[in-house]
Amino acid sequence: MTLGPLMVDIQGDVLQPIEREILAHPLVGSVILFSRNFSNSHQLIQLICEIHAIRSPALIVGVDHEGGRVQRFIEGFSRLPAMRRIGLEFDAATVRGLSLAREMGWLMAAELRAHGVDLSFAPCVDLDYGVSGAIGDRALHKTSSAVGQLAVAYMYGMRSAGMAATAKHFPGHGAVVADSHHALPVDRRMLVDMENDLAPYRLMIENGLTGVMVAHVLYPEIDHVPASVSKRWISGILRQEMRFQGVIFADDLSMVGAASVGGILDRAQAALAAGCDVLPVCNHRPSVELLLDELKVPQNLAAAFRLVRLRGKSASTPSLLRSSPAWLAAQAVLEHAIAVPDLKLT
């Protein structure tokens, strides 16, 4: 059985019988976890082991775990700084900033891998234009060059811990005020004006980027539909012009930003037709059940192969990880970053 395109969530910290049935469905290929799925370190390891045991090949288990205000697991995990902290360090001293990016990418990924998590949706490479509350301090920096350098360093850190990076939110969520969780943001710039937003993706792709998440943002000067369901953005610009060969995720299709496309079946079909490999559907079980009943997906062995590449590589256990020289060194870097007062981005 190959891995299907749907990424689904579960309700609590243990699997229910109906959830085991859902995860065994051939249209499902991955699971996203939230804070509600976490009680403690041992419970999380057991839950992920049970998820992985349901299918062969095993389902991919992912989470949003960037640091700052987007960190799903707290107890037993390092409290990671927001991405902006890395950019501030970069402004103070370029080498230290790049080192911090790599160390935090490694630390985040290593702790998740020690619990069995395959994938974290990081780093966020949206530019900090100072207008988006949804992005805010999740952005590494306001300049394209800094974001590109820091994102590549962060990606290398993740990779050395056995985790693939997924850059988001393509092609850029930082220049709009609206939050796509609650509305459809509209960015009226022309394509030529978005080169700074695209440049970090180009650099990451050159360095082996494995995953990209596409935003529910409308760019009417480029296409008449949101980027997450846009053939021009996904199949045209990202795949053909930028030559990205990795996994393409739509952002959560349950978000209000996707509602302009139609019902959940319309959204899923449009995202697949545009070239998305993975369709997250979160926090709305009826939508998942409807898609399992009605979504028709043509066989796509290339997408299934790409998805398998997201599986986490080498991993330790939490106790062995915390006694390792690499983890202790990362803690020292983290403590320094937290202790340094915030400065303004230059």
QUIFENCOR-V408084 format. One line per field, one symbol per residue. phi: phi as a letter, one per 30 degrees, with the letter a starting at -180 (. if undefined). psi: psi as a letter, one per 20 degrees, with the letter a starting at -180 (. if undefined). burial: # if it has 9 or more other C-alpha atoms within 8 Angstrom, else .. A space follows every 10 residues. Layout:
# QUIFENCOR-V408084
phi: ???
psi: ???
burial: ???
This chain:
# QUIFENCOR-V408084
phi: .dddddcbcb dbcbdceddd ddddddddba bccbeddbca ddddeddded ddddbbdddd cbadbdjidc bdccdicddd ddeeeddddd ddaedddddd eddddddedd ddddcjddbc daddcddddi ccddchdddd accddddddd dddddddedd cjbddbdbcd dlcdcbddcd dbacdbccdd eddcdddded deddddciec bbccddbccd dcacbeedbc dddddddddd dcidccdccd dedddddcdd dkdddddddd ddddkdcbcd bciaeedddd dddbdcbdeb dddddddddd ddcebccedd ddcdeddddd dddddddddd ddcddc
psi: prpripprrr hbjqpqghhh gghipiipir ppqrhijpgr ggggggghgh ghihroqqqp prqomhrcim ohpfpiqpoq qqhhhghghg hhogghghgg ggghgggggg hghiiiphpp nqrpjqqnij iohhfcjiqh riqggggggh hgggghgghi jkpqqoqqop jpiijqgqpi hiroqpojqr ghijhhhhgh ggghghjkph qpppqmppnh igrjqqhiko hggfhfgggg gikpjbpppq roiiqhhihi hbrhgggggg gghhjqhpnp oqknhhgghg hhhippoqpn hgghgghhii pqbqqaqggh gijqhgghgh hggghghhhp qqrqp.
burial: ..######## ..#.#...## ..##.##### ####.###.. #.###.#### ##.##..### ########.. ###......# ########## #..#.##### ########## ########## ########.. ##..###### ####.##### #########. ########## ######.### .######..# ...#.##### #####...## ########## #.#.###### ########## .#...##### #########. ##.####### ########## ##....##.# ##..#..... ..##.###.# ###.##.#.. #.....##.# ..##..#... ......
